[in-house]
Amino acid sequence: MTWSTLTFGKHQGKTLPQVLFSDPDWFFWAVEEGVFEKRAGSIKAEAQDLDRKARAIKIPENDAGKLIVEYLVHVPTKKFSHFEIVASDRPLHEGASPAFRSELIDMSVPRRIAAYDKLGCKNLLKSLKHVVFGNKSARVTKARAEKFFDDSSNFA
């Protein structure tokens, strides 16, 4: 797919897959505010497609369904901390940090926990890069971000 380049805002010059791998908080804010609805061209359809995909990322190599995503919340700030991929039969995290689970990785979780959480989104990206690319510090280039979102097998 050929992704449209943003012609407005702080991410001008980037494609939406790039934005999701650099600033998911801004992307989900823009979706909530209807920013893409007001734009001409294919950007509206791309945003809708990516909004769906970013909320439904499959756990790699989980065909047997034995793994699950465990999201943890940082107690003092009540914001997103990180996520881990754990065995589905492992007991839920016990301790001070509240946790919840899902069968899919959802990039919107930090924003759903707190309306503005740049650190939580950075932590989510580290966890996601570790799971998807094998390294929490993986460099996600334009090509890599677009290839990830182009591959329908990555999403439920």
N, CA, C and O atoms as a GROMACS GRO file, in nm:
protein
  624
    1MET      N    1   0.084  -0.118   0.000
    1MET     CA    2   0.000   0.000   0.000
    1MET      C    3   0.089   0.124   0.000
    1MET      O    4   0.196   0.125   0.060
    2THR      N    5   0.044   0.225  -0.067
    2THR     CA    6   0.113   0.353  -0.063
    2THR      C    7   0.042   0.440   0.039
    2THR      O    8  -0.076   0.473   0.024
    3TRP      N    9   0.115   0.478   0.143
    3TRP     CA   10   0.058   0.556   0.252
    3TRP      C   11   0.069   0.705   0.221
    3TRP      O   12   0.170   0.751   0.167
    4SER      N   13  -0.034   0.778   0.257
    4SER     CA   14  -0.034   0.924   0.238
    4SER      C   15   0.060   0.988   0.340
    4SER      O   16   0.075   0.939   0.451
    5THR      N   17   0.120   1.096   0.300
    5THR     CA   18   0.206   1.174   0.389
    5THR      C   19   0.124   1.286   0.450
    5THR      O   20   0.050   1.355   0.380
    6LEU      N   21   0.136   1.303   0.582
    6LEU     CA   22   0.061   1.410   0.648
    6LEU      C   23   0.111   1.546   0.598
    6LEU      O   24   0.231   1.568   0.584
    7THR      N   25   0.018   1.634   0.573
    7THR     CA   26   0.050   1.768   0.523
    7THR      C   27   0.016   1.875   0.626
    7THR      O   28   0.009   1.993   0.593
    8PHE      N   29  -0.004   1.834   0.750
    8PHE     CA   30  -0.044   1.927   0.855
    8PHE      C   31   0.011   1.880   0.989
    8PHE      O   32   0.051   1.765   1.004
    9GLY      N   33   0.011   1.970   1.086
    9GLY     CA   34   0.040   1.936   1.224
    9GLY      C   35   0.184   1.902   1.255
    9GLY      O   36   0.274   1.914   1.171
   10LYS      N   37   0.204   1.859   1.378
   10LYS     CA   38   0.340   1.833   1.426
   10LYS      C   39   0.407   1.714   1.360
   10LYS      O   40   0.529   1.699   1.368
   11HIS      N   41   0.329   1.629   1.295
   11HIS     CA   42   0.386   1.513   1.226
   11HIS      C   43   0.385   1.529   1.074
   11HIS      O   44   0.389   1.431   1.000
   12GLN      N   45   0.379   1.652   1.031
   12GLN     CA   46   0.382   1.681   0.887
   12GLN      C   47   0.504   1.614   0.825
   12GLN      O   48   0.614   1.621   0.879
   13GLY      N   49   0.482   1.549   0.710
   13GLY     CA   50   0.591   1.481   0.640
   13GLY      C   51   0.602   1.333   0.674
   13GLY      O   52   0.678   1.261   0.608
   14LYS      N   53   0.528   1.286   0.776
   14LYS     CA   54   0.529   1.144   0.813
   14LYS      C   55   0.403   1.075   0.762
   14LYS      O   56   0.302   1.140   0.735
   15THR      N   57   0.410   0.944   0.749
   15THR     CA   58   0.291   0.865   0.721
   15THR      C   59   0.229   0.823   0.854
   15THR      O   60   0.296   0.827   0.957
   16LEU      N   61   0.104   0.782   0.852
   16LEU     CA   62   0.039   0.740   0.977
   16LEU      C   63   0.105   0.620   1.042
   16LEU      O   64   0.112   0.616   1.165
   17PRO      N   65   0.154   0.519   0.967
   17PRO     CA   66   0.227   0.412   1.035
   17PRO      C   67   0.350   0.464   1.112
   17PRO      O   68   0.380   0.415   1.221
   18GLN      N   69   0.419   0.562   1.055
   18GLN     CA   70   0.532   0.622   1.126
   18GLN      C   71   0.486   0.689   1.254
   18GLN      O   72   0.551   0.678   1.358
   19VAL      N   73   0.374   0.759   1.247
   19VAL     CA   74   0.321   0.829   1.364
   19VAL      C   75   0.286   0.728   1.474
   19VAL      O   76   0.316   0.751   1.591
   20LEU      N   77   0.224   0.618   1.437
   20LEU     CA   78   0.188   0.518   1.537
   20LEU      C   79   0.311   0.461   1.607
   20LEU      O   80   0.304   0.430   1.726
   21PHE      N   81   0.422   0.448   1.537
   21PHE     CA   82   0.544   0.396   1.600
   21PHE      C   83   0.629   0.505   1.665
   21PHE      O   84   0.735   0.476   1.720
   22SER      N   85   0.584   0.630   1.659
   22SER     CA   86   0.660   0.736   1.725
   22SER      C   87   0.575   0.811   1.829
   22SER      O   88   0.627   0.855   1.931
   23ASP      N   89   0.445   0.826   1.804
   23ASP     CA   90   0.360   0.904   1.893
   23ASP      C   91   0.215   0.852   1.889
   23ASP      O   92   0.126   0.921   1.840
   24PRO      N   93   0.194   0.731   1.941
   24PRO     CA   94   0.058   0.676   1.936
   24PRO      C   95  -0.043   0.760   2.013
   24PRO      O   96  -0.161   0.763   1.977
   25ASP      N   97   0.000   0.830   2.118
   25ASP     CA   98  -0.090   0.916   2.194
   25ASP      C   99  -0.151   1.022   2.102
   25ASP      O  100  -0.271   1.047   2.107
   26TRP      N  101  -0.068   1.085   2.018
   26TRP     CA  102  -0.117   1.186   1.925
   26TRP      C  103  -0.213   1.124   1.824
   26TRP      O  104  -0.318   1.181   1.795
   27PHE      N  105  -0.179   1.008   1.771
   27PHE     CA  106  -0.265   0.943   1.672
   27PHE      C  107  -0.404   0.918   1.730
   27PHE      O  108  -0.504   0.953   1.668
   28PHE      N  109  -0.412   0.857   1.849
   28PHE     CA  110  -0.542   0.826   1.907
   28PHE      C  111  -0.617   0.953   1.948
   28PHE      O  112  -0.740   0.958   1.940
   29TRP      N  113  -0.545   1.055   1.993
   29TRP     CA  114  -0.608   1.184   2.019
   29TRP      C  115  -0.671   1.238   1.890
   29TRP      O  116  -0.786   1.283   1.891
   30ALA      N  117  -0.596   1.234   1.780
   30ALA     CA  118  -0.646   1.285   1.652
   30ALA      C  119  -0.768   1.207   1.605
   30ALA      O  120  -0.862   1.265   1.550
   31VAL      N  121  -0.768   1.076   1.627
   31VAL     CA  122  -0.886   0.996   1.591
   31VAL      C  123  -1.006   1.040   1.675
   31VAL      O  124  -1.115   1.062   1.622
   32GLU      N  125  -0.986   1.052   1.807
   32GLU     CA  126  -1.094   1.094   1.897
   32GLU      C  127  -1.149   1.231   1.859
   32GLU      O  128  -1.270   1.254   1.868
   33GLU      N  129  -1.062   1.322   1.819
   33GLU     CA  130  -1.102   1.459   1.786
   33GLU      C  131  -1.156   1.474   1.644
   33GLU      O  132  -1.199   1.582   1.606
   34GLY      N  133  -1.154   1.368   1.565
   34GLY     CA  134  -1.204   1.374   1.429
   34GLY      C  135  -1.113   1.450   1.333
   34GLY      O  136  -1.158   1.498   1.230
   35VAL      N  137  -0.985   1.459   1.366
   35VAL     CA  138  -0.890   1.533   1.284
   35VAL      C  139  -0.883   1.477   1.142
   35VAL      O  140  -0.877   1.554   1.045
   36PHE      N  141  -0.886   1.346   1.129
   36PHE     CA  142  -0.872   1.285   0.996
   36PHE      C  143  -1.003   1.289   0.918
   36PHE      O  144  -1.003   1.283   0.795
   37GLU      N  145  -1.115   1.300   0.989
   37GLU     CA  146  -1.245   1.307   0.924
   37GLU      C  147  -1.257   1.432   0.837
   37GLU      O  148  -1.330   1.433   0.738
   38LYS      N  149  -1.185   1.537   0.874
   38LYS     CA  150  -1.195   1.666   0.806
   38LYS      C  151  -1.102   1.676   0.685
   38LYS      O  152  -1.106   1.776   0.613
   39ARG      N  153  -1.021   1.575   0.663
   39ARG     CA  154  -0.919   1.581   0.558
   39ARG      C  155  -0.966   1.518   0.428
   39ARG      O  156  -1.042   1.421   0.427
   40ALA      N  157  -0.921   1.576   0.321
   40ALA     CA  158  -0.952   1.521   0.188
   40ALA      C  159  -0.857   1.407   0.155
   40ALA      O  160  -0.754   1.390   0.221
   41GLY      N  161  -0.891   1.332   0.055
   41GLY     CA  162  -0.804   1.225   0.009
   41GLY      C  163  -0.820   1.099   0.091
   41GLY      O  164  -0.922   1.079   0.157
   42SER      N  165  -0.718   1.015   0.086
   42SER     CA  166  -0.728   0.882   0.147
   42SER      C  167  -0.690   0.879   0.294
   42SER      O  168  -0.699   0.774   0.358
   43ILE      N  169  -0.647   0.991   0.351
   43ILE     CA  170  -0.598   0.992   0.489
   43ILE      C  171  -0.707   0.947   0.587
   43ILE      O  172  -0.677   0.879   0.686
   44LYS      N  173  -0.832   0.982   0.562
   44LYS     CA  174  -0.943   0.942   0.650
   44LYS      C  175  -0.954   0.790   0.654
   44LYS      O  176  -0.964   0.731   0.761
   45ALA      N  177  -0.954   0.726   0.536
   45ALA     CA  178  -0.966   0.579   0.528
   45ALA      C  179  -0.843   0.513   0.590
   45ALA      O  180  -0.856   0.411   0.658
   46GLU      N  181  -0.725   0.568   0.568
   46GLU     CA  182  -0.604   0.512   0.626
   46GLU      C  183  -0.610   0.518   0.779
   46GLU      O  184  -0.574   0.422   0.847
   47ALA      N  185  -0.656   0.631   0.832
   47ALA     CA  186  -0.666   0.647   0.978
   47ALA      C  187  -0.765   0.547   1.036
   47ALA      O  188  -0.738   0.489   1.141
   48GLN      N  189  -0.877   0.526   0.970
   48GLN     CA  190  -0.976   0.430   1.018
   48GLN      C  191  -0.918   0.288   1.018
   48GLN      O  192  -0.937   0.212   1.112
   49ASP      N  193  -0.848   0.254   0.910
   49ASP     CA  194  -0.786   0.122   0.899
   49ASP      C  195  -0.681   0.103   1.008
   49ASP      O  196  -0.676  -0.002   1.072
   50LEU      N  197  -0.597   0.202   1.028
   50LEU     CA  198  -0.491   0.191   1.128
   50LEU      C  199  -0.546   0.192   1.271
   50LEU      O  200  -0.491   0.126   1.359
   51ASP      N  201  -0.652   0.267   1.293
   51ASP     CA  202  -0.714   0.268   1.425
   51ASP      C  203  -0.761   0.127   1.461
   51ASP      O  204  -0.740   0.081   1.573
   52ARG      N  205  -0.822   0.058   1.366
   52ARG     CA  206  -0.867  -0.079   1.388
   52ARG      C  207  -0.748  -0.173   1.410
   52ARG      O  208  -0.747  -0.252   1.504
   53LYS      N  209  -0.648  -0.163   1.322
   53LYS     CA  210  -0.533  -0.253   1.332
   53LYS      C  211  -0.453  -0.231   1.459
   53LYS      O  212  -0.413  -0.328   1.523
   54ALA      N  213  -0.430  -0.106   1.497
   54ALA     CA  214  -0.348  -0.075   1.615
   54ALA      C  215  -0.412  -0.124   1.744
   54ALA      O  216  -0.343  -0.136   1.846
   55ARG      N  217  -0.540  -0.151   1.741
   55ARG     CA  218  -0.610  -0.201   1.860
   55ARG      C  219  -0.623  -0.353   1.859
   55ARG      O  220  -0.678  -0.411   1.953
   56ALA      N  221  -0.572  -0.419   1.755
   56ALA     CA  222  -0.593  -0.563   1.740
   56ALA      C  223  -0.469  -0.633   1.685
   56ALA      O  224  -0.478  -0.708   1.587
   57ILE      N  225  -0.353  -0.609   1.746
   57ILE     CA  226  -0.228  -0.670   1.702
   57ILE      C  227  -0.217  -0.810   1.763
   57ILE      O  228  -0.228  -0.828   1.884
   58LYS      N  229  -0.194  -0.908   1.678
   58LYS     CA  230  -0.178  -1.046   1.725
   58LYS      C  231  -0.043  -1.062   1.795
   58LYS      O  232   0.056  -0.997   1.760
   59ILE      N  233  -0.042  -1.149   1.892
   59ILE     CA  234   0.083  -1.188   1.956
   59ILE      C  235   0.156  -1.278   1.856
   59ILE      O  236   0.100  -1.380   1.814
   60PRO      N  237   0.278  -1.244   1.816
   60PRO     CA  238   0.349  -1.327   1.718
   60PRO      C  239   0.364  -1.471   1.767
   60PRO      O  240   0.384  -1.497   1.886
   61GLU      N  241   0.352  -1.563   1.673
   61GLU     CA  242   0.371  -1.705   1.699
   61GLU      C  243   0.285  -1.755   1.814
   61GLU      O  244   0.332  -1.829   1.901
   62ASN      N  245   0.159  -1.714   1.814
   62ASN     CA  246   0.066  -1.756   1.919
   62ASN      C  247  -0.051  -1.834   1.860
   62ASN      O  248  -0.164  -1.820   1.905
   63ASP      N  249  -0.022  -1.916   1.760
   63ASP     CA  250  -0.127  -1.989   1.691
   63ASP      C  251  -0.205  -2.082   1.784
   63ASP      O  252  -0.323  -2.107   1.762
   64ALA      N  253  -0.141  -2.133   1.886
   64ALA     CA  254  -0.209  -2.223   1.979
   64ALA      C  255  -0.290  -2.146   2.084
   64ALA      O  256  -0.364  -2.207   2.161
   65GLY      N  257  -0.275  -2.014   2.088
   65GLY     CA  258  -0.351  -1.934   2.183
   65GLY      C  259  -0.310  -1.952   2.327
   65GLY      O  260  -0.392  -1.934   2.418
   66LYS      N  261  -0.185  -1.988   2.348
   66LYS     CA  262  -0.139  -2.014   2.484
   66LYS      C  263  -0.075  -1.892   2.550
   66LYS      O  264  -0.035  -1.896   2.666
   67LEU      N  265  -0.066  -1.782   2.474
   67LEU     CA  266  -0.007  -1.660   2.527
   67LEU      C  267  -0.112  -1.551   2.534
   67LEU      O  268  -0.211  -1.552   2.459
   68ILE      N  269  -0.090  -1.457   2.624
   68ILE     CA  270  -0.184  -1.348   2.644
   68ILE      C  271  -0.105  -1.222   2.681
   68ILE      O  272   0.008  -1.230   2.727
   69VAL      N  273  -0.165  -1.107   2.659
   69VAL     CA  274  -0.101  -0.980   2.691
   69VAL      C  275  -0.145  -0.938   2.831
   69VAL      O  276  -0.264  -0.936   2.860
   70GLU      N  277  -0.048  -0.907   2.916
   70GLU     CA  278  -0.079  -0.856   3.049
   70GLU      C  279  -0.031  -0.712   3.058
   70GLU      O  280   0.088  -0.685   3.047
   71TYR      N  281  -0.124  -0.620   3.076
   71TYR     CA  282  -0.096  -0.478   3.086
   71TYR      C  283  -0.085  -0.439   3.233
   71TYR      O  284  -0.166  -0.481   3.315
   72LEU      N  285   0.017  -0.360   3.265
   72LEU     CA  286   0.036  -0.317   3.403
   72LEU      C  287   0.027  -0.166   3.415
   72LEU      O  288   0.070  -0.092   3.326
   73VAL      N  289  -0.030  -0.121   3.527
   73VAL     CA  290  -0.049   0.021   3.554
   73VAL      C  291   0.045   0.063   3.667
   73VAL      O  292   0.056  -0.008   3.767
   74HIS      N  293   0.111   0.175   3.651
   74HIS     CA  294   0.201   0.231   3.752
   74HIS      C  295   0.117   0.292   3.863
   74HIS      O  296   0.038   0.383   3.838
   75VAL      N  297   0.132   0.244   3.985
   75VAL     CA  298   0.046   0.284   4.095
   75VAL      C  299   0.053   0.434   4.128
   75VAL      O  300  -0.052   0.498   4.133
   76PRO      N  301   0.171   0.491   4.149
   76PRO     CA  302   0.172   0.633   4.190
   76PRO      C  303   0.108   0.728   4.089
   76PRO      O  304   0.040   0.823   4.127
   77THR      N  305   0.129   0.702   3.960
   77THR     CA  306   0.076   0.794   3.858
   77THR      C  307  -0.059   0.749   3.803
   77THR      O  308  -0.130   0.827   3.740
   78LYS      N  309  -0.094   0.622   3.827
   78LYS     CA  310  -0.216   0.563   3.771
   78LYS      C  311  -0.217   0.570   3.619
   78LYS      O  312  -0.321   0.585   3.555
   79LYS      N  313  -0.097   0.558   3.562
   79LYS     CA  314  -0.080   0.558   3.416
   79LYS      C  315  -0.019   0.425   3.373
   79LYS      O  316   0.028   0.346   3.455
   80PHE      N  317  -0.020   0.403   3.243
   80PHE     CA  318   0.031   0.279   3.186
   80PHE      C  319   0.179   0.262   3.219
   80PHE      O  320   0.257   0.357   3.212
   81SER      N  321   0.218   0.140   3.256
   81SER     CA  322   0.357   0.109   3.286
   81SER      C  323   0.422   0.034   3.170
   81SER      O  324   0.520   0.082   3.112
   82HIS      N  325   0.370  -0.084   3.137
   82HIS     CA  326   0.424  -0.166   3.029
   82HIS      C  327   0.332  -0.286   3.009
   82HIS      O  328   0.236  -0.305   3.083
   83PHE      N  329   0.364  -0.364   2.909
   83PHE     CA  330   0.292  -0.490   2.895
   83PHE      C  331   0.392  -0.603   2.879
   83PHE      O  332   0.506  -0.582   2.838
   84GLU      N  333   0.346  -0.722   2.912
   84GLU     CA  334   0.426  -0.843   2.898
   84GLU      C  335   0.341  -0.947   2.827
   84GLU      O  336   0.218  -0.945   2.836
   85ILE      N  337   0.406  -1.037   2.758
   85ILE     CA  338   0.339  -1.152   2.699
   85ILE      C  339   0.362  -1.268   2.795
   85ILE      O  340   0.477  -1.304   2.825
   86VAL      N  341   0.255  -1.327   2.844
   86VAL     CA  342   0.265  -1.432   2.944
   86VAL      C  343   0.181  -1.552   2.902
   86VAL      O  344   0.094  -1.543   2.815
   87ALA      N  345   0.209  -1.664   2.966
   87ALA     CA  346   0.128  -1.784   2.942
   87ALA      C  347  -0.013  -1.758   2.992
   87ALA      O  348  -0.032  -1.700   3.099
   88SER      N  349  -0.111  -1.800   2.916
   88SER     CA  350  -0.251  -1.773   2.953
   88SER      C  351  -0.292  -1.839   3.084
   88SER      O  352  -0.386  -1.795   3.149
   89ASP      N  353  -0.221  -1.947   3.122
   89ASP     CA  354  -0.256  -2.014   3.247
   89ASP      C  355  -0.177  -1.961   3.367
   89ASP      O  356  -0.195  -2.007   3.479
   90ARG      N  357  -0.091  -1.863   3.343
   90ARG     CA  358  -0.019  -1.800   3.454
   90ARG      C  359  -0.116  -1.712   3.533
   90ARG      O  360  -0.198  -1.641   3.473
   91PRO      N  361  -0.109  -1.717   3.666
   91PRO     CA  362  -0.198  -1.631   3.745
   91PRO      C  363  -0.174  -1.483   3.713
   91PRO      O  364  -0.063  -1.444   3.677
   92LEU      N  365  -0.277  -1.404   3.725
   92LEU     CA  366  -0.268  -1.260   3.703
   92LEU      C  367  -0.165  -1.200   3.798
   92LEU      O  368  -0.151  -1.243   3.913
   93HIS      N  369  -0.092  -1.101   3.749
   93HIS     CA  370   0.010  -1.032   3.827
   93HIS      C  371  -0.045  -0.996   3.965
   93HIS      O  372  -0.153  -0.939   3.978
   94GLU      N  373   0.033  -1.032   4.067
   94GLU     CA  374  -0.003  -0.995   4.204
   94GLU      C  375   0.096  -0.893   4.252
   94GLU      O  376   0.216  -0.906   4.229
   95GLY      N  377   0.048  -0.792   4.318
   95GLY     CA  378   0.136  -0.689   4.369
   95GLY      C  379   0.063  -0.556   4.367
   95GLY      O  380  -0.059  -0.550   4.348
   96ALA      N  381   0.140  -0.450   4.386
   96ALA     CA  382   0.081  -0.318   4.395
   96ALA      C  383   0.028  -0.268   4.261
   96ALA      O  384  -0.069  -0.192   4.257
   97SER      N  385   0.091  -0.310   4.152
   97SER     CA  386   0.050  -0.260   4.020
   97SER      C  387  -0.074  -0.332   3.970
   97SER      O  388  -0.073  -0.454   3.954
   98PRO      N  389  -0.182  -0.258   3.946
   98PRO     CA  390  -0.300  -0.322   3.887
   98PRO      C  391  -0.264  -0.377   3.749
   98PRO      O  392  -0.181  -0.320   3.678
   99ALA      N  393  -0.328  -0.486   3.711
   99ALA     CA  394  -0.302  -0.549   3.582
   99ALA      C  395  -0.432  -0.596   3.521
   99ALA      O  396  -0.528  -0.627   3.592
  100PHE      N  397  -0.434  -0.603   3.390
  100PHE     CA  398  -0.546  -0.663   3.320
  100PHE      C  399  -0.492  -0.730   3.195
  100PHE      O  400  -0.379  -0.704   3.154
  101ARG      N  401  -0.573  -0.816   3.134
  101ARG     CA  402  -0.526  -0.899   3.024
  101ARG      C  403  -0.613  -0.888   2.900
  101ARG      O  404  -0.729  -0.846   2.904
  102SER      N  405  -0.552  -0.926   2.790
  102SER     CA  406  -0.621  -0.928   2.662
  102SER      C  407  -0.554  -1.032   2.573
  102SER      O  408  -0.438  -1.068   2.594
  103GLU      N  409  -0.627  -1.080   2.474
  103GLU     CA  410  -0.569  -1.173   2.378
  103GLU      C  411  -0.491  -1.100   2.269
  103GLU      O  412  -0.416  -1.162   2.194
  104LEU      N  413  -0.509  -0.968   2.259
  104LEU     CA  414  -0.445  -0.888   2.155
  104LEU      C  415  -0.368  -0.772   2.215
  104LEU      O  416  -0.398  -0.725   2.325
  105ILE      N  417  -0.269  -0.725   2.142
  105ILE     CA  418  -0.195  -0.605   2.181
  105ILE      C  419  -0.273  -0.485   2.129
  105ILE      O  420  -0.310  -0.480   2.012
  106ASP      N  421  -0.299  -0.390   2.216
  106ASP     CA  422  -0.378  -0.272   2.183
  106ASP      C  423  -0.295  -0.148   2.211
  106ASP      O  424  -0.268  -0.114   2.327
  107MET      N  425  -0.255  -0.079   2.103
  107MET     CA  426  -0.171   0.040   2.117
  107MET      C  427  -0.245   0.158   2.180
  107MET      O  428  -0.182   0.257   2.217
  108SER      N  429  -0.377   0.149   2.194
  108SER     CA  430  -0.453   0.259   2.252
  108SER      C  431  -0.464   0.250   2.404
  108SER      O  432  -0.519   0.341   2.467
  109VAL      N  433  -0.415   0.144   2.465
  109VAL     CA  434  -0.431   0.123   2.609
  109VAL      C  435  -0.378   0.240   2.692
  109VAL      O  436  -0.450   0.285   2.782
  110PRO      N  437  -0.257   0.292   2.668
  110PRO     CA  438  -0.213   0.404   2.753
  110PRO      C  439  -0.310   0.522   2.749
  110PRO      O  440  -0.336   0.584   2.852
  111ARG      N  441  -0.362   0.553   2.633
  111ARG     CA  442  -0.455   0.666   2.619
  111ARG      C  443  -0.589   0.635   2.686
  111ARG      O  444  -0.655   0.725   2.737
  112ARG      N  445  -0.630   0.510   2.686
  112ARG     CA  446  -0.756   0.474   2.752
  112ARG      C  447  -0.742   0.480   2.904
  112ARG      O  448  -0.841   0.503   2.974
  113ILE      N  449  -0.622   0.460   2.954
  113ILE     CA  450  -0.599   0.467   3.099
  113ILE      C  451  -0.588   0.612   3.143
  113ILE      O  452  -0.646   0.650   3.245
  114ALA      N  453  -0.515   0.693   3.068
  114ALA     CA  454  -0.496   0.835   3.101
  114ALA      C  455  -0.500   0.914   2.970
  114ALA      O  456  -0.435   0.876   2.873
  115ALA      N  457  -0.574   1.023   2.969
  115ALA     CA  458  -0.595   1.099   2.846
  115ALA      C  459  -0.467   1.154   2.784
  115ALA      O  460  -0.462   1.177   2.664
  116TYR      N  461  -0.366   1.176   2.864
  116TYR     CA  462  -0.239   1.227   2.811
  116TYR      C  463  -0.127   1.151   2.881
  116TYR      O  464  -0.102   1.172   3.000
  117ASP      N  465  -0.061   1.063   2.809
  117ASP     CA  466   0.040   0.978   2.872
  117ASP      C  467   0.154   0.949   2.773
  117ASP      O  468   0.162   0.840   2.717
  118LYS      N  469   0.240   1.049   2.753
  118LYS     CA  470   0.352   1.032   2.660
  118LYS      C  471   0.450   0.925   2.709
  118LYS      O  472   0.499   0.845   2.629
  119LEU      N  473   0.479   0.922   2.840
  119LEU     CA  474   0.570   0.822   2.893
  119LEU      C  475   0.510   0.682   2.879
  119LEU      O  476   0.580   0.588   2.842
  120GLY      N  477   0.383   0.669   2.908
  120GLY     CA  478   0.316   0.539   2.892
  120GLY      C  479   0.322   0.490   2.748
  120GLY      O  480   0.339   0.371   2.723
  121CYS      N  481   0.307   0.583   2.653
  121CYS     CA  482   0.315   0.545   2.511
  121CYS      C  483   0.457   0.505   2.474
  121CYS      O  484   0.476   0.413   2.394
  122LYS      N  485   0.557   0.573   2.530
  122LYS     CA  486   0.696   0.532   2.505
  122LYS      C  487   0.719   0.391   2.560
  122LYS      O  488   0.784   0.309   2.495
  123ASN      N  489   0.665   0.364   2.678
  123ASN     CA  490   0.680   0.232   2.738
  123ASN      C  491   0.607   0.127   2.655
  123ASN      O  492   0.658   0.016   2.637
  124LEU      N  493   0.489   0.160   2.604
  124LEU     CA  494   0.417   0.068   2.518
  124LEU      C  495   0.499   0.037   2.394
  124LEU      O  496   0.509  -0.079   2.354
  125LEU      N  497   0.557   0.140   2.333
  125LEU     CA  498   0.637   0.118   2.212
  125LEU      C  499   0.758   0.029   2.240
  125LEU      O  500   0.793  -0.055   2.157
  126LYS      N  501   0.821   0.046   2.355
  126LYS     CA  502   0.934  -0.041   2.392
  126LYS      C  503   0.887  -0.187   2.403
  126LYS      O  504   0.951  -0.278   2.350
  127SER      N  505   0.775  -0.207   2.472
  127SER     CA  506   0.721  -0.342   2.487
  127SER      C  507   0.683  -0.399   2.350
  127SER      O  508   0.713  -0.515   2.320
  128LEU      N  509   0.618  -0.319   2.268
  128LEU     CA  510   0.575  -0.364   2.136
  128LEU      C  511   0.693  -0.398   2.046
  128LEU      O  512   0.692  -0.501   1.978
  129LYS      N  513   0.795  -0.312   2.045
  129LYS     CA  514   0.913  -0.339   1.961
  129LYS      C  515   0.984  -0.466   2.008
  129LYS      O  516   1.037  -0.542   1.926
  130HIS      N  517   0.986  -0.489   2.138
  130HIS     CA  518   1.047  -0.612   2.189
  130HIS      C  519   0.972  -0.735   2.138
  130HIS      O  520   1.033  -0.831   2.093
  131VAL      N  521   0.839  -0.730   2.144
  131VAL     CA  522   0.757  -0.844   2.102
  131VAL      C  523   0.760  -0.863   1.951
  131VAL      O  524   0.775  -0.975   1.902
  132VAL      N  525   0.744  -0.755   1.877
  132VAL     CA  526   0.729  -0.763   1.732
  132VAL      C  527   0.862  -0.772   1.657
  132VAL      O  528   0.875  -0.847   1.561
  133PHE      N  529   0.961  -0.694   1.703
  133PHE     CA  530   1.089  -0.688   1.632
  133PHE      C  531   1.204  -0.753   1.708
  133PHE      O  532   1.316  -0.758   1.657
  134GLY      N  533   1.179  -0.802   1.830
  134GLY     CA  534   1.280  -0.874   1.906
  134GLY      C  535   1.376  -0.786   1.984
  134GLY      O  536   1.472  -0.837   2.041
  135ASN      N  537   1.352  -0.655   1.987
  135ASN     CA  538   1.444  -0.564   2.055
  135ASN      C  539   1.367  -0.439   2.094
  135ASN      O  540   1.311  -0.371   2.007
  136LYS      N  541   1.364  -0.406   2.224
  136LYS     CA  542   1.288  -0.288   2.268
  136LYS      C  543   1.347  -0.158   2.215
  136LYS      O  544   1.280  -0.055   2.217
  137SER      N  545   1.470  -0.161   2.168
  137SER     CA  546   1.534  -0.042   2.112
  137SER      C  547   1.538  -0.045   1.960
  137SER      O  548   1.607   0.036   1.898
  138ALA      N  549   1.464  -0.138   1.899
  138ALA     CA  550   1.466  -0.151   1.753
  138ALA      C  551   1.431  -0.018   1.687
  138ALA      O  552   1.340   0.053   1.731
  139ARG      N  553   1.504   0.013   1.583
  139ARG     CA  554   1.477   0.135   1.507
  139ARG      C  555   1.363   0.105   1.409
  139ARG      O  556   1.373   0.015   1.326
  140VAL      N  557   1.256   0.182   1.421
  140VAL     CA  558   1.142   0.160   1.333
  140VAL      C  559   1.144   0.269   1.227
  140VAL      O  560   1.098   0.382   1.249
  141THR      N  561   1.197   0.233   1.112
  141THR     CA  562   1.204   0.326   0.999
  141THR      C  563   1.067   0.340   0.935
  141THR      O  564   0.974   0.266   0.968
  142LYS      N  565   1.056   0.433   0.844
  142LYS     CA  566   0.932   0.451   0.768
  142LYS      C  567   0.895   0.319   0.699
  142LYS      O  568   0.780   0.275   0.707
  143ALA      N  569   0.992   0.258   0.633
  143ALA     CA  570   0.965   0.133   0.560
  143ALA      C  571   0.922   0.022   0.656
  143ALA      O  572   0.830  -0.053   0.625
  144ARG      N  573   0.986   0.012   0.771
  144ARG     CA  574   0.954  -0.094   0.866
  144ARG      C  575   0.814  -0.073   0.925
  144ARG      O  576   0.738  -0.169   0.939
  145ALA      N  577   0.780   0.051   0.959
  145ALA     CA  578   0.648   0.081   1.014
  145ALA      C  579   0.539   0.050   0.912
  145ALA      O  580   0.437  -0.011   0.945
  146GLU      N  581   0.561   0.092   0.788
  146GLU     CA  582   0.462   0.069   0.684
  146GLU      C  583   0.449  -0.080   0.652
  146GLU      O  584   0.338  -0.129   0.630
  147LYS      N  585   0.560  -0.151   0.648
  147LYS     CA  586   0.555  -0.296   0.621
  147LYS      C  587   0.476  -0.368   0.730
  147LYS      O  588   0.397  -0.458   0.701
  148PHE      N  589   0.498  -0.329   0.856
  148PHE     CA  590   0.425  -0.391   0.966
  148PHE      C  591   0.274  -0.373   0.948
  148PHE      O  592   0.199  -0.470   0.959
  149PHE      N  593   0.230  -0.251   0.920
  149PHE     CA  594   0.087  -0.224   0.908
  149PHE      C  595   0.029  -0.272   0.775
  149PHE      O  596  -0.093  -0.283   0.762
  150ASP      N  597   0.113  -0.299   0.676
  150ASP     CA  598   0.066  -0.356   0.550
  150ASP      C  599   0.037  -0.505   0.559
  150ASP      O  600  -0.040  -0.558   0.480
  151ASP      N  601   0.098  -0.574   0.656
  151ASP     CA  602   0.088  -0.719   0.667
  151ASP      C  603  -0.036  -0.756   0.748
  151ASP      O  604  -0.035  -0.748   0.871
  152SER      N  605  -0.140  -0.797   0.681
  152SER     CA  606  -0.268  -0.828   0.749
  152SER      C  607  -0.256  -0.944   0.847
  152SER      O  608  -0.342  -0.959   0.934
  153SER      N  609  -0.153  -1.028   0.835
  153SER     CA  610  -0.138  -1.139   0.928
  153SER      C  611  -0.097  -1.092   1.069
  153SER      O  612  -0.100  -1.171   1.163
  154ASN      N  613  -0.060  -0.965   1.083
  154ASN     CA  614  -0.025  -0.910   1.214
  154ASN      C  615  -0.147  -0.873   1.298
  154ASN      O  616  -0.133  -0.838   1.415
  155PHE      N  617  -0.267  -0.881   1.238
  155PHE     CA  618  -0.386  -0.826   1.304
  155PHE      C  619  -0.501  -0.926   1.307
  155PHE      O  620  -0.516  -1.009   1.218
  156ALA      N  621  -0.582  -0.915   1.411
  156ALA     CA  622  -0.702  -1.000   1.423
  156ALA      C  623  -0.813  -0.944   1.337
  156ALA      O  624  -0.922  -1.000   1.333
   0.00000   0.00000   0.00000
